[in-house]
Amino acid sequence: MGLSCLALFIFIVSFPWGLAQDVARSTLIIHGSEAIAETDDNFICATLDWWPHDKCNYDQCPWGYSSVINLNLSHPVLGKAIQAFKSLRIRIGGSLQDRVLYDVGQLGLRCQPFRKIKGSLFGFSKGCLHMKRWDELNNLFSKTGAIVTFGLNALNGRHWIKDQVWGGDWNFSNAYDFIKYTVARGYSIDSWEFGNELSGSGVDACVSVEQYGKDLIFLKKIINELYKSSRSKPSVIAPGGFYDQQWYAKLLQVSGSGVINAMSHHIYNLGGGDDPHLISKILDPSHLSQISDTFINLEETIKKHGPWASAWVGESGGAYNSGGRHISNTFINSFWYLDQLGMASKYDTKVYCRQSLVGGNYGLLNTTTLVPNPDYYSALLWHRLMGKRALAVSGDAPPSLRCYAHCLKGRAGVTLLLINLRNQTKFIITTQNSVQNLHVEEQSVNKGSILIHGLKKTVSFVGQGPSRAPLFREEYHLTPQGGHLQSQTMLLNGSPLELMRDGAIPPLKPNLVHADSLISVSPLSIAFIVLPNFDVQACA
């Protein structure tokens, strides 16, 4: 702890895995009598943003051609990366969504691309979405099974008043024509989101909560009208800003029952992309835990003022202003990202949208090649292994061992997510079922091998009944290539995760481990542990 920041940085990012390791033993108790929270079936979400190639921060321009308007939709890796989820949520939105016009109906203006204008709102002119491009996007979504949320321009028709405050009624005509076109073409939209970061004091612009609520009521009427012949109606999502307790509570009150289906908020809890302390923040359990207050408070706000609504993280990239260079797109960011997913799901967050699918430094896919970055595989493993029911976990693990449990997705059992933030400590873990109250009497570590001296009963995940065949659990251990935390290559059980020759996502194969052995998590690593025969009532 007495090391200088520079020395600590050098040590962390090139930690040699071969050094002698301390061993710590922990017991985790999984409380499976009932779920503590429940996510949507498709919790994982990624964003497509509007930023053009000349969006720059900190003397770098990391967006390239990755926006809604200019992304190469026919790139073979893009379709396969989305399709690997079978049903990936994609949120189309971002700062410039409130500057987007739709080239349909009586627009009355020439449809032009975004242009950089110093002093203009968000630094750019208004831009435009051609319906041919909208058709192409929906063709991609249909082929890949994507579930789409579209963020509407909520500033159209308003006027600047002072500072960041905008006023006046929302001009809905362009949005109405756009939604009408979408319905007529038979495009499947799961939800329409209203505005981006206009709540509270806003970022570059804000709208009063009374006006916002009034306009949301009108948007709901538009959706009810245009989808009156449809089997189902899209949800209304709002406000897509940073959580402000008073503003969010008032919005639910002003808009009224059933108008807002999900309250979306944004998270950038690591600071700016140029923050020299990004790595230390990611590896600091106390810093990671600070954001839990936001999840708790939003959950309470919804329960008190709008129980008809649910909570969404509509956008989260860790570090704002395009993310941290050589950090947000590397292995180390998965410590932050997976911890966020685990924490958000504990507090009844239904959907978590990562900024971004592609673009900036924080894209799940490389901006130029679209090759998956480490966080892509973290998201895919969560999507495939973590069911929607979150379970409480207790025990004697320190804060540096982050522990989350969910019902196993698609089959019986439980999945544990274990994140080891310690750089020299290997954790040896015993799991217990709180209902069965099973435990290991004694354990010791001797020259790297684990000896179990006695069991009062069979460990909980073996189940309750005799079995002739040996039972196994599945383990997915994630580490960085070469032991370098800022590697852009993630190892799964020691093997690099790389695209197949045809550009397909590689199979994510677990190690099969005897169920009666203890769990081991190496320093600065992540593990998904699947306990297929762990009997808990909440997962029945």
Secondary structure per residue as TSV (DSSP state, phi and psi in degrees):
chain	resnum	aa	ss	phi	psi
A	1	M	-	360.0	-15.8
A	2	G	-	-86.9	-1.0
A	3	L	S	-65.2	150.3
A	4	S	-	-71.3	161.9
A	5	C	H	-57.4	-40.1
A	6	L	H	-66.0	-45.3
A	7	A	H	-64.0	-40.4
A	8	L	H	-63.5	-42.0
A	9	F	H	-60.4	-47.4
A	10	I	H	-63.2	-39.8
A	11	F	H	-66.1	-43.4
A	12	I	H	-67.5	-48.4
A	13	V	H	-74.3	-15.4
A	14	S	T	-127.7	41.0
A	15	F	-	-61.8	121.2
A	16	P	-	-79.7	113.9
A	17	W	T	-64.6	-15.8
A	18	G	T	-81.5	-7.4
A	19	L	S	-64.2	157.6
A	20	A	-	-60.2	139.0
A	21	Q	-	-115.1	142.6
A	22	D	E	-76.9	156.4
A	23	V	E	-124.2	128.1
A	24	A	E	-122.1	139.8
A	25	R	E	-106.6	136.7
A	26	S	E	-137.3	147.8
A	27	T	E	-113.6	127.6
A	28	L	E	-110.9	129.2
A	29	I	E	-107.5	119.1
A	30	I	E	-95.1	121.5
A	31	H	E	-94.2	101.2
A	32	G	-	-108.7	13.0
A	33	S	S	-68.4	-32.3
A	34	E	S	-156.5	154.6
A	35	A	-	-75.2	144.8
A	36	I	S	-88.1	-18.6
A	37	A	E	-165.4	169.2
A	38	E	E	-143.9	130.0
A	39	T	-	-92.9	175.7
A	40	D	-	-71.1	158.4
A	41	D	T	-57.6	-32.6
A	42	N	T	-115.4	76.5
A	43	F	-	-71.7	-40.1
A	44	I	E	-73.7	132.4
A	45	C	E	-143.2	149.3
A	46	A	E	-136.4	151.3
A	47	T	E	-102.2	150.0
A	48	L	E	-113.4	125.9
A	49	D	-	-104.0	173.4
A	50	W	-	-100.9	-4.6
A	51	W	-	-59.1	130.1
A	52	P	-	-77.5	176.6
A	53	H	T	-65.2	-23.3
A	54	D	T	-96.4	21.7
A	55	K	-	-78.0	117.0
A	56	C	-	-128.9	147.4
A	57	N	B	-142.5	139.9
A	58	Y	T	55.1	43.1
A	59	D	T	61.8	30.5
A	60	Q	B	-143.6	152.4
A	61	C	-	-127.0	84.0
A	62	P	T	-89.9	10.9
A	63	W	T	-90.2	-29.1
A	64	G	S	53.6	-140.1
A	65	Y	S	-108.9	75.0
A	66	S	-	-127.7	8.7
A	67	S	S	-83.6	170.7
A	68	V	T	-54.0	-34.5
A	69	I	T	-85.1	-32.9
A	70	N	T	-123.1	4.4
A	71	L	-	-64.0	138.9
A	72	N	-	-73.6	97.7
A	73	L	T	-73.1	-16.4
A	74	S	T	-93.5	1.3
A	75	H	-	-60.2	126.6
A	76	P	H	-61.0	-31.0
A	77	V	H	-71.4	-35.9
A	78	L	H	-58.5	-52.5
A	79	G	H	-61.9	-40.8
A	80	K	H	-70.4	-34.3
A	81	A	H	-66.8	-39.4
A	82	I	H	-71.6	-43.5
A	83	Q	H	-64.4	-26.4
A	84	A	T	-60.7	-26.0
A	85	F	T	-82.3	-15.9
A	86	K	S	67.9	-33.9
A	87	S	S	-152.2	68.2
A	88	L	-	-80.1	129.3
A	89	R	E	-73.3	134.1
A	90	I	E	-126.4	123.3
A	91	R	E	-102.9	122.3
A	92	I	E	-95.4	114.8
A	93	G	-	175.7	-173.5
A	94	G	-	139.4	-178.8
A	95	S	G	-52.4	-44.1
A	96	L	G	-77.4	-3.3
A	97	Q	G	-61.4	-28.1
A	98	D	G	-84.5	12.7
A	99	R	G	-123.6	6.2
A	100	V	E	-93.5	131.3
A	101	L	E	-107.7	157.3
A	102	Y	E	-114.0	126.9
A	103	D	E	-80.2	72.8
A	104	V	S	-154.0	151.2
A	105	G	S	67.1	-146.5
A	106	Q	S	-92.9	67.1
A	107	L	-	-65.5	-44.2
A	108	G	-	78.3	3.0
A	109	L	S	-132.8	156.3
A	110	R	-	-74.5	134.5
A	111	C	-	-80.3	106.3
A	112	Q	-	-122.7	155.0
A	113	P	-	-74.6	167.3
A	114	F	-	-63.7	140.2
A	115	R	-	-127.5	140.3
A	116	K	B	-71.9	123.5
A	117	I	-	-134.9	113.3
A	118	K	T	-62.8	131.6
A	119	G	T	88.5	-9.6
A	120	S	S	-79.7	160.2
A	121	L	G	-57.3	125.4
A	122	F	G	63.5	7.7
A	123	G	G	82.3	8.1
A	124	F	B	-139.9	158.8
A	125	S	-	-72.6	176.9
A	126	K	-	-67.4	151.8
A	127	G	E	-124.6	-177.9
A	128	C	E	-146.1	143.3
A	129	L	E	-108.5	114.1
A	130	H	E	-73.3	145.3
A	131	M	H	-69.2	-25.2
A	132	K	H	-62.7	-41.4
A	133	R	H	-67.3	-39.3
A	134	W	H	-62.2	-38.4
A	135	D	H	-62.2	-43.5
A	136	E	H	-65.3	-40.9
A	137	L	H	-62.3	-44.1
A	138	N	H	-69.0	-28.9
A	139	N	H	-62.8	-42.7
A	140	L	H	-63.3	-46.4
A	141	F	H	-61.7	-41.3
A	142	S	H	-65.5	-42.8
A	143	K	H	-68.1	-31.6
A	144	T	H	-99.4	-6.3
A	145	G	T	77.7	19.9
A	146	A	-	-66.8	148.1
A	147	I	E	-106.3	119.1
A	148	V	E	-106.4	132.1
A	149	T	E	-114.4	128.0
A	150	F	E	-114.7	127.4
A	151	G	E	-88.9	118.0
A	152	L	E	-85.2	153.6
A	153	N	-	-70.8	112.2
A	154	A	S	-100.0	1.6
A	155	L	-	-100.4	-8.9
A	156	N	T	-57.8	126.9
A	157	G	T	90.8	-13.4
A	158	R	-	-83.8	166.6
A	159	H	E	-127.9	151.4
A	160	W	E	-72.8	134.7
A	161	I	E	-104.2	-62.8
A	162	K	E	-164.1	157.8
A	163	D	T	47.7	-117.4
A	164	Q	T	-105.7	7.2
A	165	V	E	-85.9	128.6
A	166	W	E	-117.3	144.6
A	167	G	E	-135.6	179.2
A	168	G	S	97.0	162.2
A	169	D	-	-71.6	149.4
A	170	W	-	-69.5	129.4
A	171	N	-	-85.0	105.4
A	172	F	-	-88.2	-7.6
A	173	S	H	-59.4	-44.3
A	174	N	H	-67.9	-40.9
A	175	A	H	-64.9	-38.9
A	176	Y	H	-59.6	-47.9
A	177	D	H	-63.8	-36.6
A	178	F	H	-68.1	-46.4
A	179	I	H	-64.6	-39.7
A	180	K	H	-60.4	-43.6
A	181	Y	H	-61.5	-43.8
A	182	T	H	-61.4	-43.4
A	183	V	H	-65.9	-43.7
A	184	A	H	-62.7	-32.8
A	185	R	T	-82.5	-6.4
A	186	G	T	76.0	22.1
A	187	Y	-	-76.8	136.5
A	188	S	-	-88.8	112.2
A	189	I	-	-115.5	121.2
A	190	D	S	-73.0	-36.9
A	191	S	E	-160.4	149.5
A	192	W	E	-111.6	126.7
A	193	E	E	-103.5	142.9
A	194	F	E	-109.7	105.6
A	195	G	-	81.1	164.5
A	196	N	S	-139.6	114.4
A	197	E	S	56.1	43.5
A	198	L	-	-106.4	0.0
A	199	S	S	-83.4	163.0
A	200	G	T	57.2	-130.1
A	201	S	T	-87.4	-1.3
A	202	G	-	68.9	-174.4
A	203	V	S	-107.8	-67.8
A	204	D	S	-107.9	-14.8
A	205	A	-	-151.9	153.5
A	206	C	E	-147.5	157.2
A	207	V	E	-129.1	142.8
A	208	S	-	-62.4	149.7
A	209	V	H	-66.4	-33.2
A	210	E	H	-64.0	-43.6
A	211	Q	H	-68.3	-40.3
A	212	Y	H	-62.1	-45.7
A	213	G	H	-62.6	-41.8
A	214	K	H	-59.6	-43.7
A	215	D	H	-71.4	-31.7
A	216	L	H	-65.4	-38.5
A	217	I	H	-60.2	-39.7
A	218	F	H	-69.4	-40.0
A	219	L	H	-60.3	-40.9
A	220	K	H	-60.9	-40.3
A	221	K	H	-64.3	-39.6
A	222	I	H	-61.2	-47.0
A	223	I	H	-63.2	-43.5
A	224	N	H	-62.0	-37.2
A	225	E	H	-70.8	-49.9
A	226	L	H	-74.3	-21.8
A	227	Y	T	-107.2	18.9
A	228	K	T	-62.7	-26.2
A	229	S	T	-97.0	2.4
A	230	S	S	-87.8	153.3
A	231	R	S	-64.3	-35.5
A	232	S	S	-140.5	154.2
A	233	K	-	-107.2	140.0
A	234	P	-	-62.5	153.0
A	235	S	E	-77.1	159.3
A	236	V	E	-107.0	125.0
A	237	I	E	-114.7	136.7
A	238	A	E	-165.9	159.3
A	239	P	E	-101.4	-0.1
A	240	G	E	64.6	43.8
A	241	G	E	-133.8	-167.0
A	242	F	-	-87.7	135.3
A	243	Y	-	-59.3	126.6
A	244	D	-	-132.5	111.4
A	245	Q	H	-55.9	-49.9
A	246	Q	H	-64.6	-43.3
A	247	W	H	-66.2	-45.3
A	248	Y	H	-64.8	-43.0
A	249	A	H	-62.5	-44.0
A	250	K	H	-65.5	-36.4
A	251	L	H	-61.9	-41.8
A	252	L	H	-63.3	-38.8
A	253	Q	H	-69.7	-43.1
A	254	V	H	-69.5	-44.5
A	255	S	H	-73.5	-33.7
A	256	G	-	90.2	173.1
A	257	S	T	-61.0	130.1
A	258	G	T	81.4	-2.7
A	259	V	T	-76.5	-54.0
A	260	I	-	-89.8	121.8
A	261	N	S	-86.5	-30.5
A	262	A	E	-146.6	135.3
A	263	M	E	-94.8	116.5
A	264	S	E	-100.1	142.2
A	265	H	E	-139.2	160.5
A	266	H	E	-111.1	150.0
A	267	I	E	-133.9	123.3
A	268	Y	-	-136.9	69.6
A	269	N	T	-86.6	6.7
A	270	L	T	-100.1	-6.3
A	271	G	E	93.5	-165.5
A	272	G	E	-71.7	157.2
A	273	G	T	-64.9	-16.4
A	274	D	T	-99.5	8.6
A	275	D	-	-64.4	121.7
A	276	P	T	-68.9	-8.8
A	277	H	T	-104.8	16.2
A	278	L	H	-56.4	-46.6
A	279	I	H	-64.6	-44.3
A	280	S	H	-66.0	-32.6
A	281	K	H	-66.4	-43.1
A	282	I	H	-61.4	-35.0
A	283	L	T	-95.4	6.2
A	284	D	-	-100.4	107.5
A	285	P	H	-60.0	-32.8
A	286	S	H	-68.3	-36.7
A	287	H	H	-68.5	-43.6
A	288	L	H	-59.3	-35.5
A	289	S	H	-78.4	-16.6
A	290	Q	H	-58.4	-35.8
A	291	I	T	-70.0	-12.4
A	292	S	H	-59.8	-29.7
A	293	D	H	-59.9	-38.7
A	294	T	H	-63.7	-45.7
A	295	F	H	-61.1	-44.2
A	296	I	H	-63.8	-46.7
A	297	N	H	-67.2	-39.7
A	298	L	H	-65.7	-41.7
A	299	E	H	-58.3	-42.3
A	300	E	H	-68.1	-39.1
A	301	T	H	-60.8	-43.8
A	302	I	H	-67.7	-43.1
A	303	K	H	-60.9	-38.1
A	304	K	H	-81.3	-41.4
A	305	H	H	-111.1	-17.4
A	306	G	-	-156.3	63.6
A	307	P	T	-63.1	-10.6
A	308	W	T	-77.0	-13.6
A	309	A	-	-102.1	164.6
A	310	S	E	-124.1	171.6
A	311	A	E	-102.9	134.8
A	312	W	E	-124.8	143.3
A	313	V	E	-91.3	105.7
A	314	G	E	-80.8	-19.7
A	315	E	E	-163.9	129.9
A	316	S	E	-155.4	120.6
A	317	G	-	-123.5	7.9
A	318	G	S	80.5	-76.6
A	319	A	E	-107.2	128.7
A	320	Y	E	-79.6	176.1
A	321	N	S	60.1	53.6
A	322	S	S	79.3	5.2
A	323	G	-	87.7	175.8
A	324	G	-	-93.1	125.8
A	325	R	T	-63.8	133.3
A	326	H	T	62.5	18.3
A	327	I	T	-130.5	-56.8
A	328	S	T	-65.6	-21.0
A	329	N	T	-107.3	21.8
A	330	T	S	-123.7	176.3
A	331	F	T	-55.9	-40.8
A	332	I	T	-59.2	-27.8
A	333	N	H	-67.5	-21.9
A	334	S	H	-66.8	-24.0
A	335	F	H	-60.6	-47.1
A	336	W	H	-67.3	-48.7
A	337	Y	H	-64.0	-48.9
A	338	L	H	-69.2	-33.1
A	339	D	H	-64.4	-39.1
A	340	Q	H	-61.1	-45.2
A	341	L	H	-62.2	-43.5
A	342	G	H	-64.2	-44.4
A	343	M	H	-68.8	-45.3
A	344	A	H	-59.9	-42.1
A	345	S	H	-67.9	-27.5
A	346	K	H	-65.3	-25.8
A	347	Y	T	-110.3	35.3
A	348	D	T	65.4	26.5
A	349	T	E	-74.2	126.9
A	350	K	E	-84.4	-34.9
A	351	V	E	-139.6	142.1
A	352	Y	E	-129.7	110.5
A	353	C	E	-97.7	118.7
A	354	R	E	-85.6	129.3
A	355	Q	S	-90.3	105.8
A	356	S	-	-141.3	173.5
A	357	L	S	-66.3	-47.7
A	358	V	B	-149.5	138.5
A	359	G	S	120.7	143.9
A	360	G	S	72.2	-171.5
A	361	N	T	-83.4	-13.0
A	362	Y	T	-103.0	15.4
A	363	G	-	-65.3	143.5
A	364	L	S	-68.0	-26.0
A	365	L	B	-115.2	146.6
A	366	N	-	-60.2	134.5
A	367	T	T	-60.2	-36.2
A	368	T	T	-91.8	-50.4
A	369	T	T	-94.7	-18.0
A	370	L	-	65.6	13.2
A	371	V	-	-66.8	135.2
A	372	P	B	-61.9	135.9
A	373	N	-	-85.1	167.3
A	374	P	H	-52.1	-40.4
A	375	D	H	-63.6	-24.1
A	376	Y	H	-60.8	-46.1
A	377	Y	H	-69.9	-33.2
A	378	S	H	-61.9	-43.9
A	379	A	H	-64.7	-41.0
A	380	L	H	-67.1	-41.5
A	381	L	H	-63.8	-42.7
A	382	W	H	-58.3	-49.3
A	383	H	H	-58.7	-36.2
A	384	R	H	-86.5	-24.5
A	385	L	H	-110.9	-30.1
A	386	M	E	-96.0	110.2
A	387	G	E	-70.5	-180.0
A	388	K	E	-79.7	-15.5
A	389	R	E	-93.1	120.7
A	390	A	E	-91.1	140.0
A	391	L	E	-115.8	147.1
A	392	A	E	-73.9	143.7
A	393	V	E	-128.5	129.8
A	394	S	E	-128.8	-178.7
A	395	G	E	140.7	-162.3
A	396	D	S	-108.2	19.1
A	397	A	-	-69.0	140.0
A	398	P	-	-74.3	165.9
A	399	P	T	-58.7	-23.9
A	400	S	T	-75.5	-10.6
A	401	L	E	-106.9	101.0
A	402	R	E	-83.8	128.3
A	403	C	E	-129.1	126.3
A	404	Y	E	-136.2	145.0
A	405	A	E	-133.6	139.2
A	406	H	E	-136.6	158.1
A	407	C	E	-59.8	141.5
A	408	L	E	-64.0	138.7
A	409	K	T	-78.3	127.3
A	410	G	T	81.6	-7.0
A	411	R	S	-157.2	170.3
A	412	A	S	-69.3	145.2
A	413	G	S	129.1	-170.9
A	414	V	E	-134.1	143.7
A	415	T	E	-113.3	127.8
A	416	L	E	-100.2	134.4
A	417	L	E	-108.9	120.6
A	418	L	E	-121.1	125.7
A	419	I	E	-121.8	113.2
A	420	N	E	-99.0	107.8
A	421	L	-	-88.8	-5.2
A	422	R	-	-81.5	141.4
A	423	N	S	-92.4	-7.0
A	424	Q	S	-136.8	10.1
A	425	T	E	-117.5	124.9
A	426	K	E	-95.0	133.3
A	427	F	E	-99.5	131.7
A	428	I	E	-106.1	121.5
A	429	I	E	-121.4	134.4
A	430	T	E	-106.7	135.7
A	431	T	E	-106.2	142.4
A	432	Q	E	-130.8	150.6
A	433	N	E	-98.1	122.6
A	434	S	T	-62.5	-29.0
A	435	V	T	-74.2	-44.4
A	436	Q	T	-82.3	-19.0
A	437	N	T	55.0	49.8
A	438	L	-	-94.0	152.1
A	439	H	-	-160.7	161.2
A	440	V	E	-89.4	129.7
A	441	E	E	-69.6	-46.1
A	442	E	E	-152.8	145.4
A	443	Q	E	-149.3	151.4
A	444	S	E	-147.4	156.4
A	445	V	E	-110.8	125.6
A	446	N	E	-134.2	107.9
A	447	K	T	54.4	41.2
A	448	G	T	84.8	-8.2
A	449	S	E	-104.5	153.2
A	450	I	E	-107.3	127.6
A	451	L	E	-113.4	126.2
A	452	I	E	-101.6	112.9
A	453	H	E	-83.3	-28.8
A	454	G	E	-167.6	143.6
A	455	L	E	-126.4	129.4
A	456	K	S	-69.8	-37.6
A	457	K	S	-143.0	172.5
A	458	T	-	-63.1	139.1
A	459	V	-	-59.1	151.3
A	460	S	G	-59.5	-35.6
A	461	F	G	-76.9	-3.8
A	462	V	G	-73.5	-24.8
A	463	G	-	97.5	-175.8
A	464	Q	S	-108.2	49.5
A	465	G	S	-170.3	151.9
A	466	P	-	-65.7	147.5
A	467	S	-	-142.6	129.9
A	468	R	S	-77.7	-34.8
A	469	A	S	-82.5	143.9
A	470	P	-	-65.3	141.6
A	471	L	-	-101.9	144.2
A	472	F	E	-126.9	154.0
A	473	R	E	-110.6	165.4
A	474	E	E	-107.6	135.4
A	475	E	E	-126.7	133.9
A	476	Y	E	-122.5	101.1
A	477	H	E	-100.1	126.6
A	478	L	E	-110.8	126.8
A	479	T	E	-140.7	162.7
A	480	P	E	-87.3	148.9
A	481	Q	G	-63.0	133.4
A	482	G	G	70.1	8.3
A	483	G	G	74.4	9.5
A	484	H	-	-94.8	114.6
A	485	L	T	-62.8	-22.6
A	486	Q	T	-98.6	25.5
A	487	S	-	-75.0	144.2
A	488	Q	S	-90.6	5.6
A	489	T	-	-114.9	125.2
A	490	M	E	-98.9	140.2
A	491	L	E	-101.3	135.9
A	492	L	E	-110.4	113.2
A	493	N	T	51.9	39.4
A	494	G	T	89.7	-6.6
A	495	S	E	-110.2	135.7
A	496	P	E	-66.1	139.3
A	497	L	-	-88.8	107.2
A	498	E	-	-133.1	150.4
A	499	L	-	-60.5	149.7
A	500	M	-	-71.2	169.2
A	501	R	T	-58.3	-33.3
A	502	D	T	-87.6	8.9
A	503	G	S	85.5	5.0
A	504	A	-	-76.3	155.1
A	505	I	-	-70.0	134.3
A	506	P	-	-68.7	155.5
A	507	P	-	-65.6	143.7
A	508	L	-	-104.4	90.0
A	509	K	-	-95.0	134.1
A	510	P	-	-86.2	164.0
A	511	N	E	-85.1	137.4
A	512	L	E	-95.5	125.1
A	513	V	E	-126.0	139.3
A	514	H	E	-55.5	135.0
A	515	A	T	-64.9	-21.0
A	516	D	T	-92.2	9.0
A	517	S	S	-96.3	157.3
A	518	L	-	-80.3	161.1
A	519	I	E	-91.3	135.9
A	520	S	E	-121.5	129.7
A	521	V	E	-124.6	117.1
A	522	S	-	-69.5	161.6
A	523	P	T	-57.9	144.4
A	524	L	T	46.1	53.0
A	525	S	E	-141.7	170.7
A	526	I	E	-129.4	143.7
A	527	A	E	-141.0	132.9
A	528	F	E	-99.3	122.8
A	529	I	E	-115.9	117.4
A	530	V	E	-99.1	119.7
A	531	L	E	-107.8	88.1
A	532	P	T	-70.9	-16.9
A	533	N	T	-117.1	25.0
A	534	F	-	-82.1	111.0
A	535	D	-	-85.4	111.1
A	536	V	-	-134.5	140.2
A	537	Q	G	-62.5	-37.0
A	538	A	G	-62.9	-23.7
A	539	C	G	-102.3	4.0
A	540	A	-	-66.8	360.0
